[in-house]
Amino acid sequence: MEILHIPDSERHAFDALIPAGSTTSVRLGTLGPSGTSSEYIAQSMANSFGDSGEFRIILESTYEQCLDSLAGGQVDLALVAHAYPNINAFYMNPLLEPAILFRGNTPEYGLATRPDFEFSEELLSSETVVSHPAPVPLLKYHFDQPVRLATATSTSQAARDVADGQYNIAITNEKAMREHRLKFVYKFSHIPMTWTVFSRKVHK
């Protein structure tokens, strides 16, 4: 399955952001920690634009920190998922503007537990599921019952919380699941999603 679909017009717009012959790395900020879908798409994007310059991916704890880092010049670009509920803050910031938009498919999502945890669907009525807010609607579409939720700053953080024993079940992606040595006990799917890369405005 193709991970990214970036129209030629968006590629040309992105190429225009990077000075010809530049020898400095492009600092691309996105949501961390390691294992997020945002990092996965950032790495895929860096590979896709390999001829445009070398990327250095900088993982922030929250998208809000990505915004502050971009506005403050600590990163050159910020990659933001359109599933992020407060993405309007990027669009409304007078210092920033959208550079390119594209489609990128996430890793597979699912419910993950520690390897020694015995899971059954009945436990969803008593256990707390930890998740970033964005994929929470998956529960409604796959399970016909209310679920108690705890919020994490990212899907990777949710996986880490389960690995550390704070919770027993997380909604997370395959990358974070493997990184934190969990197991999927229920699989959802890859999530086709759209993304914006933001840059600072160039004042002419």
N, C-alpha and C positions, 0 to 999 in steps of 0.2 A: 504494500500500500504506500502510495506517495505521501510523504510527510508534509511537504510544503507545496502550495500552489501560489506562485508569485507572478502576476502578469508582467509582461515586458515593460509596460509603461511605469510600473512601480519600480522595477529594476533600474530603469533609466533615471528615475527621480532619486533613487538611493545613490547611484553612482555619482550624481552631481553633488552629493553632500561631502564626498571624500576627495580632498585635493589630489590632483594627479601627481604621482611620484612621492606621495607621502610615505615617510619611513616610521611614523609613530603609530602605535596601536590605537584602534578605535575602542574606546571604553563603552561597553554595552551593559547597562544596568537592567536587572530584572529581579523577579521575586525568588528568594532563596528560602531555606538553605538547600544544599545540594540534593537533587532528586525531584525537584518540582517539575511540573509540565512546562513552566516558563523557562527553566534552564534547558530542558530538552529542546524546546523550539528555538531558543537562543543559539544552542550549539548547532542545530540543523541550519539555521539562518547563516551563521558564521561559515559553515561549510559551503553553503550555496553561493555566498558572496566572496568566496576565497580569493578571487582575482582583484577584488576592490580594496583590499587592505587586510591587515591582521587584526583580529578582534581580541579583546580581553574582556571576558564576561565577568561582571561584578555582581555578586548576589547580595541583595538587601533583605532585611528581615520582613519588610512590608512594602507594598506598592507605594504607600505614602512616603517612605524613605527614598524610593526610586525617584519620586517627583521632586523631593527636596534636593537630592543629589544632582539631578539634571538641571534644575533651576540654578543651583549653586555652582555648577561647573565641575563637580567631582566625577561625573560621567558625561560622555558625549551624546549618548542616545539612551532611550529607555524603551524596553519592549513590554507591552501591557496587553493582557488578555481582555477581550471584550466582555468576558464573564465577570470581570472585576466590577462590583456594583457601584463603585465610586470613580469610575473612569472619567466621569464628567469633570472632575477636578483637574485632570490633565488638559482637557480641551479648553477649560475656562481660564487657565493660568495665562496671563498676558505675556509671560516670558517664553512660552512653549508653543509648538505647533506640530501637527501630525506630519511625519515625513513620508511614510509609506503605510499601506494597509495590505494585508494578505491573509490567506487561509492556511492554517496549520493544524494537523491532526495530532492530538495528544497521545501519550502512551495509553494502554488499556487501563481502565479504572475498575475497581472492585472493592469488596470488603476484605480487609486483611486483619489477621490475628497473629499472635506469636505461635510458633510451631507446636508448642505443647498445650495450646488452648483448644478445648473441645467445643466446637461451634455447632449450634443448631438455630434454625430460624426462630424458634420459640424464645430464644434468649434476647431477641430484639425488643421484647416487651419489658425486659428487666435491666438489661445492660445499657450503658451510655455509649453511644457511637461518637467518636471525635472526628471532626471534619473541618476543612475550610468551608466557608458558607457557599461558595459557587456550586460545588457538585451535590449539595444536599438534596435538591429535587429528584435525584436519581432514586432515593429511597421511596418516594411516593409512587414512582412509576414502576418499581420492581416489587414493592412489598405493600400489602393492603392492611397496614396497621400503623398507628403512631409510634414514633421512635424518639427516645430521649437523646438529646444532642449536646455536645460540648464543642466549642469553637476553637479552631487552631488557625494560626496565621498563614498556613499553607498546607497542601496535601503532604508534603515531606515532613513538616512539623507534626502533623497528625500521626504519620507512621512512626516517627521518633517517640511520640508520647506513648504509643502502644508498646514499642520495644523497651521503653524505660519502665513499663508497668503501671503507668498512670491510668490507662484505660485498657480494655481488652479487645476492642474492635475499632477500626478506623476505615473511613473512606479514603483511599489513596490510589496512586497510580503504580503501574508495574515497576517503574524505575525506582521509586522510593521503597516499594515493597521489598525488592531485592536488596537494595542498599542497606536496609535496616533488618534484613534477615527474617522477614515475616512470610506468611503464606496467604494466598488468596483462598477464601472460603466461599466466595460468591463473586462471579465476574459480571461486570456491566458491559463495557465496550470501549473502543477508542471514542474520543469526543471530537467531532469536526468543529473547529472553532475559528473565529477570526481574531486578528491581532493588529494593533497599531504600534509602529515604532515612532516615538516622539523625539524631536530635536529642539534645541533652543532656537528662537527666532533670530534670523539674520537681519539686522537693521541696515537698510540701504540709504 
